[in-house]
Amino acid sequence: MARVAFATEENLNDDSLEEYRRLESAGKLSNMKRALLRDQATYEAYMAWYVSWQRLAEIIGTRAATVYAHAISTTNSCQLCSLFFVHDLRELGLDPSSFETTEEEELLQSLAQHIVKNPTTVPDSLFADLHEHYTDAEIIVLVGFAGQMIATNNFNSVLKIDVDSRLLPLQDEFHPATWRDAIPQ
């Protein structure tokens, strides 16, 4: 159960209430958005994710962007985001546990894992490989998106945002990453 109360029509100010109703009528009122709408400035900051996502998809395509976002979310053990991208991978006709990746997708998965696990030690060799596929501006988009995805992962994980009802049938497909188990608490 979430650690914060979600927005309702009764507990929102006018700006947030208008956005709440717009999202609800469009069928886009997720549990994360219900939490974020409790503070309009925080909501707006997190909604910039969609701008970053759009740019990422323009550069690398929807499939590669989905593979990349899934790798970030699963490496970061965010159940909600991982399941969101499990759903999206399935929508693309891919089995999230056993699809064949392209060379570019393998590179993106490696970048995702390095950024999540220890962003200060992403190897120069990985950037050399990235430069074979992307311009500096495109690499900035890749890394910038990762930062936004990690922020989203952390928001959902720290606040234990409930899995949306449409994702509940996929819950068994979430397997938390175990790489943190060796880190002393």
FIKOLZA-1660 file (N, C-alpha, C; in steps of 0.1 Angstrom, whole numbers, plus 5000, padded with zeros to 4 digits):
% residues 185
   i   px   py   pz ch aa at
   1 5008 4988 5000  A  M  N
   1 5000 5000 5000  A  M CA
   1 5009 5012 5000  A  M  C
   2 5005 5022 4992  A  A  N
   2 5013 5035 4991  A  A CA
   2 5015 5041 5005  A  A  C
   3 5026 5048 5006  A  R  N
   3 5029 5055 5018  A  R CA
   3 5023 5069 5019  A  R  C
   4 5016 5073 5009  A  V  N
   4 5010 5086 5008  A  V CA
   4 4995 5084 5003  A  V  C
   5 4987 5093 5007  A  A  N
   5 4973 5093 5002  A  A CA
   5 4973 5098 4987  A  A  C
   6 4966 5092 4979  A  F  N
   6 4964 5096 4965  A  F CA
   6 4955 5108 4964  A  F  C
   7 4956 5116 4953  A  A  N
   7 4947 5127 4950  A  A CA
   7 4933 5122 4948  A  A  C
   8 4924 5129 4953  A  T  N
   8 4910 5127 4950  A  T CA
   8 4904 5141 4946  A  T  C
   9 4892 5141 4941  A  E  N
   9 4886 5154 4937  A  E CA
   9 4885 5163 4950  A  E  C
  10 4884 5157 4961  A  E  N
  10 4881 5165 4974  A  E CA
  10 4894 5171 4979  A  E  C
  11 4906 5166 4976  A  N  N
  11 4918 5171 4983  A  N CA
  11 4928 5178 4973  A  N  C
  12 4922 5183 4962  A  L  N
  12 4931 5190 4952  A  L CA
  12 4927 5205 4951  A  L  C
  13 4937 5213 4947  A  N  N
  13 4934 5227 4944  A  N CA
  13 4929 5228 4930  A  N  C
  14 4925 5240 4925  A  D  N
  14 4918 5241 4912  A  D CA
  14 4927 5236 4901  A  D  C
  15 4940 5240 4900  A  D  N
  15 4949 5236 4889  A  D CA
  15 4950 5220 4889  A  D  C
  16 4953 5215 4900  A  S  N
  16 4955 5200 4901  A  S CA
  16 4941 5193 4898  A  S  C
  17 4931 5198 4903  A  L  N
  17 4917 5192 4901  A  L CA
  17 4914 5192 4886  A  L  C
  18 4917 5203 4879  A  E  N
  18 4915 5203 4864  A  E CA
  18 4923 5192 4857  A  E  C
  19 4936 5191 4861  A  E  N
  19 4944 5181 4855  A  E CA
  19 4939 5167 4859  A  E  C
  20 4935 5165 4871  A  Y  N
  20 4930 5152 4876  A  Y CA
  20 4918 5148 4867  A  Y  C
  21 4909 5157 4865  A  R  N
  21 4897 5154 4857  A  R CA
  21 4901 5151 4842  A  R  C
  22 4910 5159 4837  A  R  N
  22 4915 5157 4823  A  R CA
  22 4921 5143 4821  A  R  C
  23 4929 5139 4830  A  L  N
  23 4936 5126 4830  A  L CA
  23 4925 5115 4832  A  L  C
  24 4916 5117 4841  A  E  N
  24 4906 5107 4844  A  E CA
  24 4897 5105 4831  A  E  C
  25 4893 5115 4825  A  S  N
  25 4884 5114 4813  A  S CA
  25 4892 5108 4801  A  S  C
  26 4905 5109 4801  A  A  N
  26 4913 5104 4790  A  A CA
  26 4917 5089 4793  A  A  C
  27 4914 5084 4805  A  G  N
  27 4918 5071 4809  A  G CA
  27 4933 5070 4812  A  G  C
  28 4939 5081 4817  A  K  N
  28 4954 5082 4819  A  K CA
  28 4957 5086 4833  A  K  C
  29 4948 5083 4842  A  L  N
  29 4951 5087 4856  A  L CA
  29 4957 5075 4864  A  L  C
  30 4970 5073 4863  A  S  N
  30 4977 5062 4869  A  S CA
  30 4978 5065 4884  A  S  C
  31 4982 5055 4891  A  N  N
  31 4984 5056 4906  A  N CA
  31 4996 5066 4908  A  N  C
  32 5006 5066 4900  A  M  N
  32 5017 5075 4902  A  M CA
  32 5012 5089 4900  A  M  C
  33 5004 5092 4890  A  K  N
  33 4999 5105 4888  A  K CA
  33 4989 5109 4899  A  K  C
  34 4982 5100 4905  A  R  N
  34 4973 5103 4916  A  R CA
  34 4982 5108 4928  A  R  C
  35 4993 5102 4930  A  A  N
  35 5002 5107 4940  A  A CA
  35 5008 5120 4937  A  A  C
  36 5014 5121 4925  A  L  N
  36 5021 5134 4921  A  L CA
  36 5011 5146 4921  A  L  C
  37 4999 5144 4918  A  L  N
  37 4990 5155 4917  A  L CA
  37 4987 5162 4931  A  L  C
  38 4992 5155 4942  A  R  N
  38 4991 5162 4955  A  R CA
  38 4999 5174 4955  A  R  C
  39 5009 5176 4947  A  D  N
  39 5017 5188 4946  A  D CA
  39 5019 5191 4931  A  D  C
  40 5014 5202 4926  A  Q  N
  40 5014 5206 4912  A  Q CA
  40 5028 5208 4907  A  Q  C
  41 5037 5214 4914  A  A  N
  41 5050 5216 4909  A  A CA
  41 5058 5203 4907  A  A  C
  42 5056 5194 4917  A  T  N
  42 5062 5180 4916  A  T CA
  42 5056 5173 4904  A  T  C
  43 5043 5174 4902  A  Y  N
  43 5036 5167 4891  A  Y CA
  43 5042 5172 4878  A  Y  C
  44 5043 5185 4877  A  E  N
  44 5048 5191 4864  A  E CA
  44 5063 5187 4861  A  E  C
  45 5071 5186 4872  A  A  N
  45 5085 5182 4870  A  A CA
  45 5086 5168 4865  A  A  C
  46 5078 5159 4871  A  Y  N
  46 5078 5145 4866  A  Y CA
  46 5072 5143 4853  A  Y  C
  47 5062 5151 4849  A  M  N
  47 5056 5150 4836  A  M CA
  47 5065 5153 4824  A  M  C
  48 5077 5160 4828  A  A  N
  48 5087 5162 4817  A  A CA
  48 5093 5149 4812  A  A  C
  49 5091 5138 4819  A  W  N
  49 5095 5125 4815  A  W CA
  49 5089 5122 4801  A  W  C
  50 5077 5126 4798  A  Y  N
  50 5071 5124 4785  A  Y CA
  50 5078 5131 4774  A  Y  C
  51 5083 5143 4776  A  V  N
  51 5091 5150 4766  A  V CA
  51 5104 5143 4764  A  V  C
  52 5110 5138 4774  A  S  N
  52 5123 5131 4773  A  S CA
  52 5120 5118 4766  A  S  C
  53 5110 5111 4769  A  W  N
  53 5106 5098 4762  A  W CA
  53 5104 5100 4747  A  W  C
  54 5097 5110 4744  A  Q  N
  54 5094 5113 4730  A  Q CA
  54 5107 5115 4722  A  Q  C
  55 5116 5123 4728  A  R  N
  55 5129 5126 4721  A  R CA
  55 5137 5113 4720  A  R  C
  56 5137 5105 4731  A  L  N
  56 5144 5092 4730  A  L CA
  56 5139 5083 4719  A  L  C
  57 5126 5082 4718  A  A  N
  57 5119 5074 4708  A  A CA
  57 5122 5079 4694  A  A  C
  58 5123 5092 4692  A  E  N
  58 5127 5098 4679  A  E CA
  58 5141 5093 4675  A  E  C
  59 5150 5093 4685  A  I  N
  59 5164 5090 4682  A  I CA
  59 5166 5075 4680  A  I  C
  60 5161 5067 4689  A  I  N
  60 5164 5052 4688  A  I CA
  60 5152 5043 4684  A  I  C
  61 5140 5049 4683  A  G  N
  61 5129 5041 4680  A  G CA
  61 5122 5036 4692  A  G  C
  62 5109 5033 4691  A  T  N
  62 5101 5029 4702  A  T CA
  62 5105 5016 4709  A  T  C
  63 5109 5006 4700  A  R  N
  63 5113 4993 4706  A  R CA
  63 5126 4995 4714  A  R  C
  64 5136 5001 4709  A  A  N
  64 5149 5003 4716  A  A CA
  64 5147 5011 4728  A  A  C
  65 5138 5022 4727  A  A  N
  65 5135 5030 4739  A  A CA
  65 5128 5022 4750  A  A  C
  66 5119 5013 4746  A  T  N
  66 5112 5005 4756  A  T CA
  66 5122 4995 4762  A  T  C
  67 5131 4989 4754  A  V  N
  67 5141 4980 4760  A  V CA
  67 5150 4987 4770  A  V  C
  68 5154 4999 4766  A  Y  N
  68 5163 5007 4775  A  Y CA
  68 5155 5011 4788  A  Y  C
  69 5143 5016 4787  A  A  N
  69 5136 5019 4799  A  A CA
  69 5133 5007 4808  A  A  C
  70 5130 4996 4802  A  H  N
  70 5128 4984 4809  A  H CA
  70 5141 4980 4816  A  H  C
  71 5152 4981 4810  A  A  N
  71 5165 4977 4816  A  A CA
  71 5168 4986 4828  A  A  C
  72 5165 4999 4826  A  I  N
  72 5167 5008 4838  A  I CA
  72 5159 5004 4849  A  I  C
  73 5146 5002 4847  A  S  N
  73 5136 5000 4857  A  S CA
  73 5138 4986 4864  A  S  C
  74 5142 4976 4856  A  T  N
  74 5144 4963 4863  A  T CA
  74 5157 4963 4870  A  T  C
  75 5167 4969 4865  A  T  N
  75 5180 4970 4873  A  T CA
  75 5178 4978 4885  A  T  C
  76 5169 4988 4885  A  N  N
  76 5167 4996 4897  A  N CA
  76 5156 4990 4906  A  N  C
  77 5151 4978 4902  A  S  N
  77 5141 4971 4910  A  S CA
  77 5128 4978 4912  A  S  C
  78 5124 4987 4903  A  C  N
  78 5111 4994 4904  A  C CA
  78 5100 4985 4899  A  C  C
  79 5092 4979 4908  A  Q  N
  79 5081 4970 4903  A  Q CA
  79 5071 4977 4894  A  Q  C
  80 5066 4989 4898  A  L  N
  80 5056 4996 4889  A  L CA
  80 5062 4999 4875  A  L  C
  81 5073 5005 4875  A  C  N
  81 5079 5008 4862  A  C CA
  81 5083 4996 4853  A  C  C
  82 5088 4986 4860  A  S  N
  82 5092 4974 4853  A  S CA
  82 5080 4967 4847  A  S  C
  83 5069 4967 4854  A  L  N
  83 5057 4961 4849  A  L CA
  83 5051 4969 4838  A  L  C
  84 5052 4982 4839  A  F  N
  84 5047 4991 4828  A  F CA
  84 5054 4988 4815  A  F  C
  85 5068 4985 4816  A  F  N
  85 5075 4982 4804  A  F CA
  85 5074 4968 4800  A  F  C
  86 5071 4959 4809  A  V  N
  86 5068 4945 4805  A  V CA
  86 5055 4945 4796  A  V  C
  87 5046 4953 4801  A  H  N
  87 5033 4955 4793  A  H CA
  87 5037 4960 4779  A  H  C
  88 5045 4971 4778  A  D  N
  88 5048 4977 4765  A  D CA
  88 5056 4968 4757  A  D  C
  89 5065 4960 4762  A  L  N
  89 5073 4950 4754  A  L CA
  89 5063 4940 4748  A  L  C
  90 5054 4935 4756  A  R  N
  90 5044 4926 4751  A  R CA
  90 5036 4932 4740  A  R  C
  91 5032 4945 4741  A  E  N
  91 5025 4952 4731  A  E CA
  91 5033 4952 4718  A  E  C
  92 5046 4952 4719  A  L  N
  92 5055 4952 4707  A  L CA
  92 5057 4938 4702  A  L  C
  93 5051 4928 4708  A  G  N
  93 5052 4914 4704  A  G CA
  93 5065 4907 4709  A  G  C
  94 5070 4913 4720  A  L  N
  94 5083 4907 4726  A  L CA
  94 5080 4900 4739  A  L  C
  95 5086 4889 4742  A  D  N
  95 5085 4883 4755  A  D CA
  95 5096 4889 4764  A  D  C
  96 5093 4896 4774  A  P  N
  96 5103 4903 4782  A  P CA
  96 5114 4895 4788  A  P  C
  97 5111 4882 4790  A  S  N
  97 5121 4873 4796  A  S CA
  97 5129 4866 4786  A  S  C
  98 5126 4867 4773  A  S  N
  98 5134 4859 4763  A  S CA
  98 5134 4864 4749  A  S  C
  99 5134 4877 4747  A  F  N
  99 5134 4882 4733  A  F CA
  99 5149 4884 4729  A  F  C
 100 5151 4883 4716  A  E  N
 100 5164 4885 4710  A  E CA
 100 5167 4900 4708  A  E  C
 101 5178 4905 4715  A  T  N
 101 5181 4919 4714  A  T CA
 101 5190 4921 4702  A  T  C
 102 5189 4934 4697  A  T  N
 102 5199 4938 4686  A  T CA
 102 5212 4942 4693  A  T  C
 103 5222 4944 4685  A  E  N
 103 5235 4949 4691  A  E CA
 103 5233 4963 4698  A  E  C
 104 5225 4971 4692  A  E  N
 104 5222 4984 4698  A  E CA
 104 5215 4983 4711  A  E  C
 105 5205 4974 4711  A  E  N
 105 5197 4972 4724  A  E CA
 105 5206 4966 4735  A  E  C
 106 5215 4957 4731  A  E  N
 106 5225 4952 4741  A  E CA
 106 5233 4963 4747  A  E  C
 107 5238 4972 4738  A  L  N
 107 5245 4984 4743  A  L CA
 107 5237 4993 4752  A  L  C
 108 5225 4995 4749  A  L  N
 108 5216 5003 4757  A  L CA
 108 5213 4996 4771  A  L  C
 109 5212 4983 4770  A  Q  N
 109 5210 4976 4783  A  Q CA
 109 5222 4977 4792  A  Q  C
 110 5234 4976 4786  A  S  N
 110 5246 4977 4793  A  S CA
 110 5247 4991 4799  A  S  C
 111 5244 5001 4791  A  L  N
 111 5244 5015 4796  A  L CA
 111 5235 5017 4808  A  L  C
 112 5223 5011 4806  A  A  N
 112 5212 5012 4817  A  A CA
 112 5218 5006 4830  A  A  C
 113 5223 4994 4829  A  Q  N
 113 5228 4987 4841  A  Q CA
 113 5239 4995 4848  A  Q  C
 114 5248 5000 4840  A  H  N
 114 5260 5008 4846  A  H CA
 114 5255 5021 4852  A  H  C
 115 5246 5028 4846  A  I  N
 115 5241 5040 4851  A  I CA
 115 5233 5038 4865  A  I  C
 116 5225 5027 4865  A  V  N
 116 5218 5025 4878  A  V CA
 116 5227 5020 4889  A  V  C
 117 5236 5010 4885  A  K  N
 117 5245 5004 4896  A  K CA
 117 5255 5014 4901  A  K  C
 118 5262 5021 4892  A  N  N
 118 5272 5030 4897  A  N CA
 118 5275 5040 4886  A  N  C
 119 5268 5051 4886  A  P  N
 119 5270 5061 4875  A  P CA
 119 5284 5067 4874  A  P  C
 120 5292 5066 4885  A  T  N
 120 5305 5072 4885  A  T CA
 120 5315 5063 4878  A  T  C
 121 5312 5051 4875  A  T  N
 121 5321 5041 4869  A  T CA
 121 5317 5036 4856  A  T  C
 122 5308 5043 4848  A  V  N
 122 5305 5039 4835  A  V CA
 122 5318 5039 4827  A  V  C
 123 5321 5027 4821  A  P  N
 123 5335 5026 4815  A  P CA
 123 5336 5035 4802  A  P  C
 124 5348 5040 4800  A  D  N
 124 5351 5047 4787  A  D CA
 124 5348 5039 4775  A  D  C
 125 5351 5026 4776  A  S  N
 125 5349 5017 4765  A  S CA
 125 5334 5016 4761  A  S  C
 126 5325 5018 4770  A  L  N
 126 5311 5018 4767  A  L CA
 126 5308 5031 4759  A  L  C
 127 5314 5042 4763  A  F  N
 127 5311 5054 4756  A  F CA
 127 5318 5054 4742  A  F  C
 128 5329 5047 4741  A  A  N
 128 5335 5045 4727  A  A CA
 128 5325 5038 4718  A  A  C
 129 5319 5027 4724  A  D  N
 129 5309 5020 4716  A  D CA
 129 5296 5028 4713  A  D  C
 130 5292 5036 4723  A  L  N
 130 5280 5045 4721  A  L CA
 130 5283 5055 4710  A  L  C
 131 5295 5060 4709  A  H  N
 131 5299 5070 4699  A  H CA
 131 5299 5064 4685  A  H  C
 132 5300 5051 4684  A  E  N
 132 5299 5044 4671  A  E CA
 132 5284 5044 4665  A  E  C
 133 5275 5047 4674  A  H  N
 133 5261 5047 4670  A  H CA
 133 5254 5060 4672  A  H  C
 134 5259 5069 4681  A  Y  N
 134 5252 5081 4684  A  Y CA
 134 5261 5093 4684  A  Y  C
 135 5255 5105 4682  A  T  N
 135 5262 5117 4683  A  T CA
 135 5263 5121 4698  A  T  C
 136 5271 5131 4701  A  D  N
 136 5271 5136 4715  A  D CA
 136 5257 5141 4720  A  D  C
 137 5250 5148 4711  A  A  N
 137 5237 5152 4715  A  A CA
 137 5228 5141 4718  A  A  C
 138 5229 5130 4710  A  E  N
 138 5220 5118 4712  A  E CA
 138 5224 5111 4725  A  E  C
 139 5237 5111 4728  A  I  N
 139 5241 5104 4741  A  I CA
 139 5236 5112 4752  A  I  C
 140 5235 5125 4751  A  I  N
 140 5230 5134 4762  A  I CA
 140 5215 5130 4764  A  I  C
 141 5208 5128 4753  A  V  N
 141 5194 5123 4754  A  V CA
 141 5193 5110 4762  A  V  C
 142 5202 5100 4758  A  L  N
 142 5202 5087 4764  A  L CA
 142 5204 5088 4779  A  L  C
 143 5214 5096 4783  A  V  N
 143 5218 5097 4797  A  V CA
 143 5207 5106 4805  A  V  C
 144 5202 5116 4798  A  G  N
 144 5192 5124 4804  A  G CA
 144 5179 5116 4807  A  G  C
 145 5175 5108 4797  A  F  N
 145 5164 5100 4799  A  F CA
 145 5166 5090 4811  A  F  C
 146 5178 5084 4812  A  A  N
 146 5181 5075 4823  A  A CA
 146 5179 5082 4836  A  A  C
 147 5184 5094 4837  A  G  N
 147 5182 5101 4850  A  G CA
 147 5167 5103 4853  A  G  C
 148 5159 5107 4843  A  Q  N
 148 5145 5109 4846  A  Q CA
 148 5138 5096 4849  A  Q  C
 149 5142 5085 4842  A  M  N
 149 5136 5072 4845  A  M CA
 149 5140 5067 4859  A  M  C
 150 5152 5070 4864  A  I  N
 150 5156 5066 4877  A  I CA
 150 5148 5074 4887  A  I  C
 151 5146 5087 4885  A  A  N
 151 5138 5095 4894  A  A CA
 151 5124 5090 4895  A  A  C
 152 5118 5086 4884  A  T  N
 152 5105 5080 4884  A  T CA
 152 5105 5066 4892  A  T  C
 153 5115 5058 4889  A  N  N
 153 5117 5046 4897  A  N CA
 153 5117 5048 4912  A  N  C
 154 5126 5058 4916  A  N  N
 154 5127 5060 4930  A  N CA
 154 5115 5066 4936  A  N  C
 155 5108 5075 4929  A  F  N
 155 5095 5080 4934  A  F CA
 155 5086 5069 4937  A  F  C
 156 5084 5060 4928  A  N  N
 156 5074 5049 4929  A  N CA
 156 5079 5039 4940  A  N  C
 157 5092 5036 4940  A  S  N
 157 5097 5026 4950  A  S CA
 157 5097 5031 4964  A  S  C
 158 5101 5044 4966  A  V  N
 158 5102 5049 4980  A  V CA
 158 5088 5051 4986  A  V  C
 159 5079 5056 4977  A  L  N
 159 5065 5058 4982  A  L CA
 159 5056 5045 4981  A  L  C
 160 5062 5034 4976  A  K  N
 160 5055 5022 4974  A  K CA
 160 5041 5024 4967  A  K  C
 161 5042 5031 4956  A  I  N
 161 5030 5034 4948  A  I CA
 161 5024 5021 4943  A  I  C
 162 5012 5019 4945  A  D  N
 162 5005 5006 4942  A  D CA
 162 5005 5004 4927  A  D  C
 163 5007 4991 4923  A  V  N
 163 5006 4987 4909  A  V CA
 163 4992 4990 4904  A  V  C
 164 4992 4997 4892  A  D  N
 164 4979 5000 4886  A  D CA
 164 4972 4987 4882  A  D  C
 165 4958 4988 4883  A  S  N
 165 4950 4976 4881  A  S CA
 165 4953 4969 4868  A  S  C
 166 4956 4977 4857  A  R  N
 166 4958 4971 4844  A  R CA
 166 4971 4962 4844  A  R  C
 167 4980 4965 4853  A  L  N
 167 4993 4958 4854  A  L CA
 167 4992 4946 4864  A  L  C
 168 4982 4945 4872  A  L  N
 168 4981 4934 4882  A  L CA
 168 4983 4920 4876  A  L  C
 169 4977 4917 4864  A  P  N
 169 4979 4904 4859  A  P CA
 169 4994 4901 4856  A  P  C
 170 5002 4911 4855  A  L  N
 170 5017 4909 4852  A  L CA
 170 5026 4908 4864  A  L  C
 171 5020 4909 4876  A  Q  N
 171 5028 4910 4888  A  Q CA
 171 5038 4898 4889  A  Q  C
 172 5035 4886 4885  A  D  N
 172 5044 4875 4886  A  D CA
 172 5056 4876 4877  A  D  C
 173 5055 4886 4868  A  E  N
 173 5067 4888 4858  A  E CA
 173 5077 4897 4864  A  E  C
 174 5075 4903 4875  A  F  N
 174 5085 4912 4882  A  F CA
 174 5094 4903 4890  A  F  C
 175 5107 4904 4888  A  H  N
 175 5117 4898 4896  A  H CA
 175 5127 4908 4900  A  H  C
 176 5127 4912 4913  A  P  N
 176 5136 4922 4918  A  P CA
 176 5150 4919 4915  A  P  C
 177 5158 4929 4911  A  A  N
 177 5172 4927 4909  A  A CA
 177 5179 4923 4922  A  A  C
 178 5189 4915 4922  A  T  N
 178 5196 4911 4934  A  T CA
 178 5209 4917 4936  A  T  C
 179 5214 4925 4927  A  W  N
 179 5228 4930 4927  A  W CA
 179 5230 4938 4940  A  W  C
 180 5220 4944 4946  A  R  N
 180 5221 4952 4958  A  R CA
 180 5223 4944 4971  A  R  C
 181 5220 4931 4970  A  D  N
 181 5220 4922 4981  A  D CA
 181 5234 4922 4988  A  D  C
 182 5245 4924 4980  A  A  N
 182 5258 4923 4985  A  A CA
 182 5263 4937 4991  A  A  C
 183 5255 4947 4990  A  I  N
 183 5258 4960 4995  A  I CA
 183 5255 4961 5010  A  I  C
 184 5265 4964 5019  A  P  N
 184 5261 4965 5033  A  P CA
 184 5251 4975 5036  A  P  C
 185 5242 4972 5044  A  Q  N
 185 5231 4982 5048  A  Q CA
 185 5235 4990 5060  A  Q  C
% end
